[in-house]
Amino acid sequence: MANYVLVAGAWLGSWAWQEVAAPLRAAGHGVHPLTLSGLAERSGVPAGQQTHVRDIVAEVERLDLRDVVLVGHSYSGIPVGQAAEHIGDRLTRAVFVDANVPADGRSFSDGWPVEAEIAAHGGFWPTPTADDCEGQGLTAEQITRFVTGATPHPGATLTEPAELKAPLSGLPATYVKCLLDGEDPGPVVSAFVESGHWTLVRMNTGHWPMFSQPAELALILAGAAGAAGAAGAAGAAGAAR
């Protein structure tokens, strides 16, 4: 059985994984949703990008986890990709869910300019509105849950550069592309997939599948670890293609 460390993207905390965690736990896996510094119940804690990397590594070490599957959604793919280097042979696989991936010396804001918005909101990236969530496969109830639960995101985590010691292509990884958010995972991920280093799975949903398709995402995560749910995950992935 695997130990899943689940890290949600910008504005979100561990609460976002509730419906994904339940079926993984029911299958016998260890599931450890993590709230990063400065978000949700940890709002007010100062945080830069390396703080978030340390948050993830510290959780793995604190719980003495083995057979770890690190899951990073959206922004959190950047700290997850870096943390994967630090946990060594504890790692089974990294899973990037419609995520940004780290590149040494580059930041989230290099690909998504947010500096002006952060400066205008006291050093934080403001939370999305309901209108920002349209077209992503979410029900009105799911949008309300997301918008009301979201907290402003610490700006320094988005503008500080990543630090990688080795090429990311060497990481055992699965990339989950959510098609309502665009079909192209980007040139870096595409190159890793085409070279056979990474596995690509497509989901016919939007950017927040932990809300819109949690059961399907749980199956895919189980399959990514090569665990007992692999056959079900393959079926779910095939249906989404």
C-alpha positions in Angstrom: 0.0 0.0 0.0 1.2 3.5 -0.8 1.4 6.6 1.3 -0.2 9.6 -0.6 0.9 13.1 0.3 -1.7 15.3 -1.4 -0.9 19.0 -2.0 -3.5 21.2 -3.5 -2.8 24.2 -5.7 -3.1 28.0 -5.1 -5.6 29.2 -2.5 -6.5 25.7 -1.2 -5.7 23.6 1.8 -5.9 20.0 2.8 -9.7 20.3 2.9 -9.8 20.2 -0.9 -8.9 16.5 -0.9 -11.7 15.2 1.2 -13.5 13.3 -1.5 -10.3 11.9 -3.1 -8.8 10.8 0.3 -11.9 8.7 1.3 -11.7 6.0 -1.5 -7.9 5.8 -1.2 -8.2 5.2 2.5 -11.0 2.7 1.9 -8.6 0.8 -0.3 -6.1 0.6 2.5 -3.7 3.3 1.5 -2.2 5.9 3.8 -3.5 9.3 2.8 -2.0 12.6 4.1 -3.5 15.8 2.7 -1.2 18.7 3.5 -2.0 22.4 4.0 1.0 24.5 3.0 2.2 27.5 5.0 0.1 30.7 4.6 -3.0 28.9 3.4 -6.3 27.7 4.9 -5.9 27.0 8.6 -2.3 28.1 8.3 -3.1 31.5 7.0 -0.9 34.2 8.4 2.2 32.0 8.5 4.9 33.7 6.3 5.8 31.6 3.3 8.1 31.6 0.3 8.4 28.9 -2.3 11.2 27.1 -0.4 9.0 27.2 2.7 6.5 25.1 0.8 9.2 22.6 -0.3 10.2 22.3 3.4 6.6 21.8 4.4 6.3 18.8 2.2 9.6 17.2 3.1 9.0 17.8 6.8 5.6 16.1 6.6 7.2 13.0 5.0 9.9 12.9 7.6 7.7 13.7 10.6 5.4 10.7 9.8 8.4 8.6 8.7 6.5 7.7 5.4 7.8 5.2 2.9 6.4 4.2 -0.5 5.4 7.8 -0.9 3.4 9.1 -3.8 3.7 12.9 -3.9 0.7 14.5 -5.6 0.9 18.2 -6.6 -2.1 20.0 -8.1 -1.7 23.2 -10.2 0.9 25.6 -8.5 1.9 22.9 -6.0 3.5 20.9 -8.7 6.4 23.3 -8.3 7.2 22.6 -4.7 6.3 18.9 -5.1 8.7 18.4 -7.9 11.5 19.9 -5.7 10.5 18.0 -2.6 10.7 14.8 -4.5 14.4 15.3 -4.8 14.8 15.6 -1.1 13.0 12.5 0.1 15.1 10.1 -1.9 14.2 6.4 -1.8 11.1 7.2 0.2 9.5 8.2 -3.1 7.6 5.8 -5.3 6.2 8.3 -7.8 5.3 12.0 -8.2 1.9 12.8 -9.7 1.3 16.2 -11.3 -2.4 17.0 -11.5 -2.9 19.7 -14.2 0.1 21.2 -12.6 3.0 23.5 -13.1 6.3 21.7 -13.0 9.5 23.2 -11.6 12.4 24.4 -13.7 15.7 25.3 -12.0 16.0 29.1 -11.6 12.4 29.8 -12.8 9.3 30.7 -10.9 5.6 30.3 -11.3 5.3 34.0 -12.3 7.7 33.4 -15.2 5.0 31.6 -17.0 2.0 33.3 -15.4 2.7 37.0 -14.7 1.0 37.8 -11.4 3.4 40.3 -9.9 1.2 43.4 -10.5 -1.9 41.6 -9.0 0.2 40.5 -6.0 1.5 44.0 -5.5 -2.1 45.4 -5.7 -3.3 43.0 -3.0 -0.8 43.4 -0.2 1.6 40.7 -1.3 -1.1 38.0 -2.0 -2.7 36.5 -5.1 -6.4 37.2 -4.5 -8.9 34.3 -4.6 -10.8 33.5 -7.7 -14.4 34.5 -8.2 -17.3 32.2 -9.2 -17.0 33.5 -12.8 -13.3 32.4 -12.9 -14.5 28.8 -12.2 -17.0 28.6 -15.1 -16.3 26.1 -17.9 -14.3 23.8 -15.6 -16.9 21.0 -15.1 -17.9 22.2 -11.7 -21.5 22.3 -10.4 -22.8 25.5 -8.8 -22.4 23.8 -5.4 -18.8 22.8 -6.1 -18.0 26.4 -7.2 -19.5 27.8 -4.0 -17.5 25.3 -1.9 -14.3 26.3 -3.7 -14.8 30.0 -3.6 -15.9 30.2 0.0 -13.0 27.9 1.2 -10.3 29.6 -0.8 -7.7 31.9 0.9 -5.4 34.5 -0.6 -2.2 32.9 -1.8 1.2 34.1 -0.5 2.8 36.0 -3.3 6.4 35.1 -2.6 5.7 31.4 -3.3 4.8 32.4 -6.9 7.8 34.7 -7.6 10.7 32.9 -6.0 12.7 30.6 -8.3 12.8 26.8 -8.1 15.9 25.0 -7.1 16.6 21.6 -8.7 19.8 19.6 -8.5 18.9 17.1 -11.3 16.8 17.0 -14.5 13.2 16.6 -13.7 13.0 14.0 -16.5 14.7 11.5 -14.1 11.8 11.6 -11.7 9.3 8.7 -11.8 6.2 10.7 -12.6 2.6 10.7 -14.0 1.1 13.8 -15.4 -2.7 14.2 -15.3 -4.0 16.6 -18.0 -7.5 18.0 -17.4 -8.9 18.6 -20.9 -11.4 21.3 -20.1 -8.4 23.4 -19.1 -6.7 22.8 -22.4 -5.4 19.6 -24.1 -1.7 20.6 -24.3 0.3 19.8 -21.2 3.1 22.1 -22.5 6.4 21.4 -24.2 8.4 20.3 -21.2 5.8 17.7 -20.1 5.2 16.6 -23.7 9.0 16.0 -24.1 9.2 13.9 -20.9 6.2 11.8 -22.1 7.4 11.3 -25.6 10.8 10.2 -24.3 9.1 7.5 -22.2 10.2 9.0 -18.9 6.7 10.2 -17.7 3.2 8.8 -18.2 0.4 11.0 -19.4 -3.2 10.4 -18.3 -6.1 12.6 -19.5 -9.3 13.4 -17.6 -12.4 14.8 -19.3 -12.9 17.5 -16.7 -11.6 20.9 -15.6 -8.7 22.2 -13.6 -10.0 21.2 -10.2 -10.8 17.4 -10.5 -10.7 16.9 -6.7 -14.0 18.6 -6.8 -15.5 17.7 -10.2 -14.4 14.1 -10.5 -12.9 12.9 -7.1 -13.6 9.2 -7.5 -12.1 9.1 -11.0 -9.0 11.0 -9.7 -8.6 8.6 -6.8 -8.6 5.6 -9.2 -5.9 7.3 -11.3 -3.8 8.0 -8.3 -4.1 4.4 -7.1 -3.0 3.2 -10.6 -0.1 5.7 -10.7 1.5 3.9 -7.7 1.0 0.5 -9.3 -1.2 -0.3 -6.3 -4.3 -2.4 -6.1 -6.4 0.1 -8.0 -4.3 0.0 -11.1 -6.9 -1.9 -13.2 -9.6 0.5 -12.2 -7.4 3.5 -12.9 -6.6 2.3 -16.4 -10.3 1.9 -17.1 -11.1 5.4 -15.8 -8.2 6.9 -17.8 -9.4 5.1 -21.0 -12.9 6.4 -20.5 -11.6 9.9 -20.2 -9.5 9.8 -23.4 
